[in-house]
Amino acid sequence: MEILSDFELWLFLAGLGIFLFAMHMMEESIRVLSGAAFKSLIRRFTSTRPRAITSGMVSTAVLQSSSAVSLMVLAFVGAGIMNLVQAISVMMGAKVGTTATAWIVAVFGFEFNIDAFSLPLIGIGGLGMILLAKSPKYVNISKFLVAFGFLFMGLDYMKSSVDQFSDLVDPAMFAGYGIIVFALAGMIMTAVMQSSSATIAIVLTMLFSGVIDFQAGAAMVVGANVGTTVTVLLGSIGGIHTKKQAAVSQLVFTVSTAVITLIILPILIWFVLQALGFSENLVLGLAMFHTLFNLFGVIIFYPLIPLLVNNVEKWIPENIIDLGSYIHKTNPEIPEAGIEAFRKEIISQLLHTLKFMRQIVSPVAKSNAIEYSDLEKYHAEIFEYYTKIHAHKPDENQIAVMDELLRASRNVMNAAKNLHELKDELSVLQREPGSIHVNAYSSVKGRILQLTDLSENIESVKQEGMLDEISSGLEAVFTDYEKRDKEFIRMCSTAISEPGFKKAEITFLLMVNRTVTQSARMLIFAIRSVIKHQPDPN
């Protein structure tokens, strides 16, 4: 208790808080200054495993956050821009790239006079944020300088509190705990703070002050490496199967690397301290250890990436929803039968799309929901069937019918894509308190539901083979849509004349309205096409 009473807890917590704040500010400023460039880097330079690993290393070293890069990778995987092999490779590289933070802290945080280093950065950056406020670029450069200064100020506070603590603590009291306990401590600290950089800064500070020895510090760094996977696992919750596969892949890689490292820890410690000569500078030695064991993990797992992908795909299989009803049962070699199956499949595509649209404004349980990715695959199957019919040389009239039906299918897919991309805007619109926003959301939601109500009529008529019976109702819906489009525009015209109303808000509302109206038109055009080509029952 006497030891704890002499430990300056608030000085330590202040240092930790400033350090975490600085890391957050650095990530934010760098993301604004170069985020687009590094997103492009990750997307473009991942064609091979070595390039993907290098992209992950470079991006993380510059962005100073393996979690940010890994979450970016999950987003790309979810969007279908990156496959699982590429994602695993990038995240493996990110583990190596994140060791740059340990080197920065080890070199600058303990080898220089921190006040002489941090205060000028904070002063220059703070003045820049005020004096250059009109330039977003220079504001973010100034913000980066302030963050860099705060980073080392926070580290200095932590070091000061631990220095006093170390005078009262005998490192031998920790000797009996073993490396597993220290590894778990590092993992829990990182999981709680959501920052391996903060954990490693604390570990380096404790090592510098003599509170822990090199072996304990090394074990905590290994644990911190595992703790970073918590952020990625949280980011995959509720995502599609590929995002979950990528997150679990990183967990397997990170935990396996940690286990192997802890098994051979004495050998690695000997190599860093004796073979590489870091025994006189333990802080730099720990930074080197951090880099080496992550490189070691990449080297071990590099040839195993395909095997890891195969296993993860088995553990977390794709939940395949087969929306097709007719094209899988009809031989495309007979064009007459194939075209009718093609037409009926597009009616089914339309019904599934209307259900998907209703989910956007009236969410359903995930088990009953249709995902946008399901509609994309469905459309691809319909197009594939179209090419199969074409391969059997239908006549010119049949080709003309097929082409018009294909345009209908594309219209349905485009409508789904438009409304899928509109989801976030609708969420924003729903939360806005102003009357114009409330009325706008009510109008948009009402029109989407009005259109999806057609699905019941289409379903019942489809079963009877009498789709033309909904033609008059369809035209009434089309007329009403055009009328409500004009009413929406008039509402915006009235709102823009009100004092204090932002013109950018009007543009936002008009774009939402345009997307909904165009999607409705595309769906109605598609329904007209499938009705037009209904076979004569006689």
PyMOL commands that set and color helices and strands:
alter all, ss='L'
color gray80, all
select helices_A, chain A and resi 2-6+9-44+49-63+66-78+84-97+99-111+114-131+136-168+171-193+196-209+214-227+229-236+241-263+265-275+282-315+335-361+366-368+372-390+396-421+423-431+435-452+454-464+467-496+503-532
alter helices_A, ss='H'
color red, helices_A
deselect
rebuild
show_as cartoon
